[in-house]
Amino acid sequence: MDDEFIKLTESAGWLDLSNRSRLCLLGADRAKFLHGQVTNDINGLVEHTGCYAALVNAKGKMESDLFVYRLAEELLLDFEPSLGDAVRARLESFIIAEDVEVADVAPHFGLVSVQGPKATTVLAALKLPVPETEFSLAKTADEIFVVNQPRLGSAGFDLFVPVDALADWKSRVAEHAPLCSETAFEKARVLATVPLFGKDFTSNNLAPECGIEARAISYAKGCYIGQEVIARIRSRGKVNRILRGLRLDGAAVEGDAIYLGEKQVGTLSSVITEPDAALAIVHRDAAELGTALRVDTKNGNVKAKVATLPFEKFAL
């Protein structure tokens, strides 16, 4: 796993992410409709560009985060596994007179992700186009969509591949980069302070609490479901809790309580070892960089320190 982690953070490795959910929105009103559903600016996307966004309910609570890509005749949504039915039902419940159709495309396209600082070199070796800006994409003659998608904060590309060609392309990619495990990816993810929906933030969290505000929320786009709540939070200043990365002085596990003095300020959500580090949503009193905290574990207390802000790497 250490070799795989090094590849993902210093060179390049690949993962099969075909278990992720993928929906397409079709119809003349697709962009206008989705613009009114998610937190980021969909109307502003031009063809072959994308963005990161959140889907929230009327109270501003998270239902999913997702990546949105504007293709020639459809919008492609990529998001966490096992949420396809729930997100589809949510979207379809708001379709009234709009010309919009929601289709599940996960059975038709696999997802191979090449991640790491040298991911561009891998694509060049595969003779694939290299989209230059984040969330931009290119389509090849054999129906492969290549997306600039740095999932670990450095460089990376997602390849949406027709299922009948998936095995062949996995073999091709493996000639130029090693297959990496979920464990190695998780370690790199935590050290890049990239939160995971369903683990580091859930449907119990307001979108601005989750460490995704800078990337996922547009405050200039106008109305969408949950917009009033999120705008009110911003006008009042700050949320009471925010995602942070913590450096630990010993072993801990997910769910361990975090304390500032005698006050519990959060619980660990994602935890790794070597180095000992974690992600957590903590009270804003405990969120300043360098704040000394304590984690209560089954084996005693472990010192902790706020080591990152959202989407900043740990300084190891």
Sequence and secondary structure as in RCSB ss.txt:
>XXXX:A:sequence
MDDEFIKLTESAGWLDLSNRSRLCLLGADRAKFLHGQVTNDINGLVEHTGCYAALVNAKGKMESDLFVYRLAEEL
LLDFEPSLGDAVRARLESFIIAEDVEVADVAPHFGLVSVQGPKATTVLAALKLPVPETEFSLAKTADEIFVVNQP
RLGSAGFDLFVPVDALADWKSRVAEHAPLCSETAFEKARVLATVPLFGKDFTSNNLAPECGIEARAISYAKGCYI
GQEVIARIRSRGKVNRILRGLRLDGAAVEGDAIYLGEKQVGTLSSVITEPDAALAIVHRDAAELGTALRVDTKNG
NVKAKVATLPFEKFAL
>XXXX:A:secstr
 HHHHHHHHHS EEEE TTSEEEEEESTTHHHHHHTTBSS STT  TTEEEEEEEE TTSBEEEEEEEEE SS E
EEEE TT HHHHHHHHHHT SSS  EEEE TTTEEEEEEESTTHHHHHHHTT     STT EEE TTS EEEE  
TTSS EEEEEEEHHHHHHHHHHHHTTS B  HHHHHHHHHHTT   BTTTB TTSBGGGTT HHHH  SSS   T
THHHHHHHHHT   SEEEEEEEESS   TT EEEETTEEEEEEEEEETTTTEEEEEEEGGG STT EEEEEETTE
EEEEEEEE TT     
